[in-house]
């Protein structure tokens, strides 16, 4: 639905693997919502520096009308315009989808988007009232790198303001991030860093851009039975997403054992990228993250359970998603459902065969 121009051939079975489906299906859902005049919920940062909600039209999200063929979707690609922000030999993070729009007959990159397809409810909130249900949000390192570049792009013409961030929290021009993230006595510095980052985000109010698409798909409790009120879409702006990371850092222990907590570590990554760009006019996102892993053993940056995402997402659309289950037949077209390749998980298989086993 709406994916007229793409780097994938959806008549080919190879375009329907698990990973391919998990980023193409949400884009198709968004296109369907646009055709039905259903606006996603846009989580943005208001002038008071708090996360708020408003609606965002699909044409505004994509920079054109996908139903009229005005948009191209390149899945698993880099956002080339960010190349000018990079240090020599640095590489761009791969985005789930890069949206381009046609200008003078040529497709020009318009926006990178990260996609987080999430189930509602998660195991933590499933036994609560529906209004308290939430979805687990897993954020990986490339998403934090993309967020850093989105923030840095806003300082492209005045990098010194990014450098001033570090002066604002620790009074020095260059931070020893490795020492900071391994120092258990650095709690006050990290709290000051959070305050400085928050102040920076507020200063950017009015310049935020969509970054993360978070479609929700609803089941009846934790069963695999899909709810009739099945799908809806939440969009996070870059500033709101960064603010959420800051708030998660401040509301959880800064250290887990001997290692910096995941939210605090992601906050440090953002600050370190901003500082590097402010001082040198270029940044190497992957190198910044690699130097400051602080005990990380996977590419998972943060995992936020449904009880923590609910306060940001709570609204009528979360309780009663607007896209009905029956509408899926208008989203998956051309008998594409025959190509679906779900994971074979033992726990799911046992649940599907309970009557034969127990």
C-alpha positions as CSV (number, residue, x, y, z in Angstrom):
1,X,0.0,0.0,0.0
2,X,1.7,3.2,-1.2
3,X,5.1,1.6,-1.8
4,X,5.1,2.5,-5.4
5,X,8.8,3.4,-5.5
6,X,11.2,1.4,-3.4
7,X,14.5,-0.4,-3.5
8,X,12.7,-3.6,-2.9
9,X,10.7,-5.8,-5.2
10,X,7.8,-7.0,-3.2
11,X,6.8,-9.6,-5.8
12,X,10.0,-11.4,-4.8
13,X,9.8,-13.7,-1.8
14,X,13.2,-12.5,-0.6
15,X,11.6,-9.1,0.3
16,X,9.3,-10.8,2.8
17,X,11.8,-12.1,5.4
18,X,11.4,-11.2,9.1
19,X,13.7,-8.2,9.0
20,X,12.4,-7.0,5.7
21,X,8.8,-7.3,6.8
22,X,9.5,-5.5,10.1
23,X,10.5,-2.3,8.4
24,X,8.4,-2.4,5.2
25,X,5.1,-3.3,6.8
26,X,5.1,-0.2,9.2
27,X,5.8,2.0,6.2
28,X,2.9,0.4,4.3
29,X,0.7,1.0,7.4
30,X,1.7,4.6,7.4
31,X,0.8,4.9,3.7
32,X,-2.6,3.3,4.4
33,X,-3.3,5.7,7.3
34,X,-2.5,8.6,5.0
35,X,-4.9,7.4,2.4
36,X,-7.6,7.1,5.1
37,X,-6.8,10.5,6.6
38,X,-5.6,9.0,9.9
39,X,-2.8,11.1,11.3
40,X,-0.2,9.4,13.5
41,X,0.4,10.5,17.1
42,X,3.5,12.8,17.1
43,X,5.5,12.8,20.3
44,X,7.4,16.0,20.3
45,X,9.2,18.4,22.7
46,X,7.1,21.5,23.6
47,X,8.4,24.9,24.5
48,X,8.5,24.0,28.2
49,X,11.0,21.1,27.4
50,X,8.5,18.3,28.1
51,X,7.3,15.6,25.8
52,X,3.9,16.2,24.4
53,X,1.6,14.8,21.7
54,X,0.0,16.2,18.6
55,X,-1.0,14.9,15.2
56,X,1.4,14.7,12.2
57,X,0.1,14.1,8.7
58,X,1.7,11.3,6.6
59,X,2.5,13.7,3.8
60,X,4.4,15.9,6.3
61,X,6.2,12.8,7.6
62,X,7.3,11.6,4.2
63,X,7.7,15.0,2.5
64,X,5.1,14.1,-0.2
65,X,2.1,11.9,-1.0
66,X,3.0,8.3,-1.3
67,X,-0.4,7.6,-3.0
68,X,0.6,9.9,-5.8
69,X,4.0,8.4,-6.2
70,X,5.8,11.4,-4.8
71,X,7.9,9.4,-2.4
72,X,10.7,6.8,-2.6
73,X,11.5,4.4,0.2
74,X,15.1,3.0,0.4
75,X,15.2,0.4,3.1
76,X,18.4,-0.3,5.0
77,X,20.3,2.6,3.5
78,X,22.4,5.5,4.8
79,X,21.3,9.1,4.7
80,X,23.8,10.6,2.3
81,X,23.3,14.3,3.3
82,X,24.8,13.5,6.7
83,X,28.1,12.6,5.1
84,X,29.2,16.3,5.4
85,X,29.1,16.0,9.2
86,X,31.6,13.0,9.3
87,X,35.3,12.9,10.1
88,X,37.6,11.4,7.5
89,X,37.2,7.6,7.2
90,X,34.1,7.7,9.4
91,X,30.9,5.9,8.2
92,X,27.2,6.6,8.5
93,X,24.8,4.4,10.4
94,X,22.4,2.4,8.3
95,X,18.8,3.6,8.7
96,X,15.8,1.4,8.5
97,X,14.4,3.6,5.7
98,X,15.6,6.7,3.9
99,X,12.7,8.7,2.4
100,X,13.3,10.6,-0.8
101,X,11.1,13.0,-2.7
102,X,11.2,13.9,-6.4
103,X,12.8,17.2,-7.2
104,X,13.3,18.3,-10.8
105,X,12.8,14.7,-11.8
106,X,15.4,13.3,-9.4
107,X,14.9,11.4,-6.1
108,X,16.6,13.5,-3.4
109,X,17.0,12.2,0.2
110,X,14.5,13.9,2.5
111,X,14.6,12.2,5.8
112,X,16.1,9.1,7.6
113,X,13.7,7.1,9.8
114,X,14.2,4.4,12.4
115,X,11.4,1.9,12.8
116,X,10.4,0.2,16.0
117,X,7.5,-2.3,15.4
118,X,6.2,-3.0,18.9
119,X,3.6,-5.3,20.5
120,X,0.9,-4.0,22.8
121,X,0.8,-5.0,25.6
122,X,4.2,-6.2,26.8
123,X,4.6,-8.8,29.5
124,X,5.1,-6.1,32.2
125,X,1.8,-4.3,31.6
126,X,-0.4,-7.1,30.3
127,X,-2.2,-7.7,33.6
128,X,-3.0,-4.1,34.2
129,X,-6.0,-2.1,32.9
130,X,-5.8,-1.4,29.2
131,X,-5.2,2.3,29.7
132,X,-2.0,1.3,31.5
133,X,-0.8,-1.0,28.8
134,X,2.5,-0.2,27.1
135,X,5.0,-1.5,24.5
136,X,8.6,-2.4,25.1
137,X,10.9,-0.1,23.1
138,X,14.4,-1.5,22.3
139,X,16.9,1.1,21.0
140,X,20.1,-0.1,19.4
141,X,23.4,1.7,18.9
142,X,22.8,2.8,15.2
143,X,19.6,4.6,16.3
144,X,21.6,6.6,18.9
145,X,24.2,7.4,16.3
146,X,21.4,8.6,13.9
147,X,19.9,10.7,16.7
148,X,23.3,12.2,17.4
149,X,23.7,13.2,13.7
150,X,20.2,14.6,13.7
151,X,21.1,16.9,16.6
152,X,24.5,17.8,15.2
153,X,23.0,18.8,11.9
154,X,21.1,21.6,13.7
155,X,24.5,23.0,14.7
156,X,26.1,22.7,11.2
157,X,26.4,26.5,10.8
158,X,27.4,27.2,14.4
159,X,29.3,24.2,15.9
160,X,30.7,26.2,18.8
161,X,27.2,26.0,20.5
162,X,27.6,22.2,20.5
163,X,31.0,22.5,22.1
164,X,29.7,24.9,24.7
165,X,27.6,22.0,26.0
166,X,30.6,20.5,27.8
167,X,31.6,23.8,29.3
168,X,28.0,24.1,30.6
169,X,28.3,20.9,32.7
170,X,31.9,20.5,33.7
171,X,33.8,23.7,32.9
172,X,36.4,22.2,30.6
173,X,36.8,22.3,26.8
174,X,37.4,18.6,26.4
175,X,35.8,15.8,28.5
176,X,37.6,12.6,29.4
177,X,34.5,10.5,28.7
178,X,36.2,7.2,29.4
179,X,37.2,8.4,32.9
180,X,33.7,9.8,33.5
181,X,31.8,6.6,32.6
182,X,34.0,4.5,34.8
183,X,33.9,6.8,37.9
184,X,31.2,5.8,40.4
185,X,31.6,9.2,42.0
186,X,30.6,11.0,38.8
187,X,26.9,11.0,39.6
188,X,26.7,14.8,40.1
189,X,28.6,15.4,36.8
190,X,26.2,13.1,35.0
191,X,23.2,14.9,36.5
192,X,24.7,18.2,35.4
193,X,25.3,16.7,31.9
194,X,21.6,15.7,31.8
195,X,20.6,19.3,32.7
196,X,23.0,20.8,30.1
197,X,21.6,18.4,27.4
198,X,18.1,19.3,28.3
199,X,18.8,23.0,28.1
200,X,20.4,22.4,24.6
201,X,17.3,20.5,23.5
202,X,14.9,23.3,24.7
203,X,17.1,25.8,22.7
204,X,16.3,23.8,19.6
205,X,12.5,23.9,20.0
206,X,11.0,24.6,16.7
207,X,13.8,22.8,14.8
208,X,12.9,19.2,15.6
209,X,12.3,16.6,13.0
210,X,10.6,13.1,13.0
211,X,13.1,10.3,13.6
212,X,11.5,7.2,15.0
213,X,8.3,5.5,13.7
214,X,6.8,3.3,16.4
215,X,3.8,1.4,15.1
216,X,1.9,-0.7,17.7
217,X,0.1,-3.9,17.0
218,X,-2.3,-5.0,19.7
219,X,-3.2,-8.5,21.0
220,X,-5.8,-9.6,23.5
221,X,-3.5,-9.6,26.5
222,X,-0.3,-11.6,26.1
223,X,-2.0,-14.2,23.9
224,X,-1.2,-14.4,20.2
225,X,-4.8,-13.5,19.3
226,X,-4.8,-10.2,17.4
227,X,-7.2,-7.6,18.7
228,X,-9.8,-6.2,16.3
229,X,-8.5,-2.7,17.1
230,X,-5.2,-3.8,15.8
231,X,-2.8,-1.0,14.6
232,X,-1.8,2.5,15.2
233,X,1.3,4.7,14.7
234,X,3.4,6.9,17.0
235,X,6.2,9.1,15.7
236,X,9.0,10.4,17.9
237,X,10.7,13.6,17.1
238,X,14.5,13.7,17.5
239,X,14.3,16.1,20.4
240,X,11.6,14.1,22.2
241,X,13.5,10.9,21.7
242,X,16.7,12.5,23.2
243,X,14.6,14.0,26.1
244,X,13.2,10.5,26.8
245,X,16.8,9.1,27.0
246,X,17.7,11.9,29.4
247,X,14.7,11.2,31.6
248,X,15.3,7.5,31.7
249,X,18.9,8.2,32.7
250,X,17.8,10.4,35.6
251,X,15.0,8.1,36.8
252,X,17.1,5.0,37.0
253,X,20.4,4.2,38.8
254,X,23.2,5.8,37.0
255,X,25.3,2.6,37.4
256,X,24.4,-1.0,37.2
257,X,27.0,-2.9,39.2
258,X,30.4,-1.6,37.9
259,X,29.0,-0.3,34.6
260,X,27.2,2.8,33.6
261,X,23.4,2.1,33.1
262,X,22.2,1.9,29.5
263,X,20.2,5.1,29.4
264,X,23.1,7.1,31.0
265,X,25.6,5.5,28.6
266,X,23.4,6.6,25.6
267,X,23.2,10.1,27.0
268,X,27.0,10.2,27.2
269,X,27.2,9.0,23.6
270,X,25.0,11.9,22.5
271,X,27.1,14.4,24.5
272,X,30.4,13.0,23.3
273,X,29.3,13.2,19.6
274,X,28.1,16.8,20.1
275,X,31.4,17.7,21.8
276,X,33.5,16.2,19.1
277,X,31.6,18.0,16.4
278,X,31.8,21.3,18.3
279,X,35.5,21.1,18.6
280,X,36.5,19.7,15.2
281,X,33.6,20.4,12.9
282,X,33.3,16.7,12.2
283,X,32.3,13.5,14.0
284,X,32.8,9.8,13.9
285,X,29.7,8.3,15.5
286,X,30.7,4.7,15.6
287,X,34.1,5.5,17.0
288,X,32.6,7.7,19.7
289,X,30.3,4.8,20.8
290,X,33.1,2.2,20.6
291,X,35.4,4.3,22.8
292,X,32.6,4.6,25.4
293,X,30.9,1.2,25.5
294,X,31.3,1.1,29.3
295,X,30.7,-2.7,29.5
296,X,28.2,-3.0,26.7
297,X,28.4,-6.4,25.1
298,X,25.6,-6.1,22.5
299,X,24.4,-3.4,20.1
300,X,21.3,-2.9,22.4
301,X,21.6,0.7,23.7
302,X,18.4,0.8,25.9
303,X,15.4,-1.4,26.5
304,X,12.4,0.5,28.0
305,X,9.5,-1.6,29.2
306,X,5.8,-0.7,28.6
307,X,5.3,0.7,32.1
308,X,7.9,3.3,31.2
309,X,6.8,4.0,27.6
310,X,3.1,4.4,28.6
311,X,3.4,7.9,30.2
312,X,4.8,9.2,26.8
313,X,2.3,7.3,24.7
314,X,-0.9,7.2,26.8
315,X,-3.9,8.5,24.7
316,X,-7.1,7.2,23.2
317,X,-5.1,5.8,20.2
318,X,-3.0,3.6,22.5
319,X,-6.0,2.2,24.2
320,X,-8.1,1.8,21.1
321,X,-5.9,1.7,17.9
322,X,-7.6,3.1,14.9
323,X,-6.6,0.6,12.2
324,X,-8.8,-2.5,12.3
325,X,-7.5,-6.0,11.9
326,X,-9.6,-6.4,8.8
327,X,-7.7,-3.5,7.2
328,X,-4.5,-5.6,6.9
329,X,-5.9,-7.0,3.7
330,X,-5.7,-3.5,2.2
331,X,-2.1,-3.1,3.5
332,X,-0.6,-6.4,2.4
333,X,-1.3,-6.6,-1.3
334,X,-0.6,-9.0,-4.2
335,X,-1.0,-12.1,-2.0
336,X,2.2,-11.1,-0.2
337,X,0.9,-12.9,2.9
338,X,1.9,-16.1,1.2
339,X,5.6,-15.0,1.4
340,X,5.6,-14.3,5.1
341,X,8.4,-16.1,6.9
342,X,7.8,-16.0,10.7
343,X,10.5,-17.1,13.1
344,X,10.1,-20.7,14.4
345,X,10.2,-20.3,18.2
346,X,9.8,-23.3,20.5
347,X,7.8,-21.4,23.1
348,X,5.4,-20.2,20.5
349,X,5.1,-23.7,19.0
350,X,4.4,-25.2,22.4
351,X,1.6,-22.6,23.1
352,X,0.1,-23.4,19.7
353,X,0.0,-27.1,20.5
354,X,-1.2,-27.0,24.2
355,X,-4.1,-29.3,23.5
356,X,-1.8,-32.0,22.1
357,X,0.7,-31.7,24.9
358,X,-1.1,-31.0,28.2
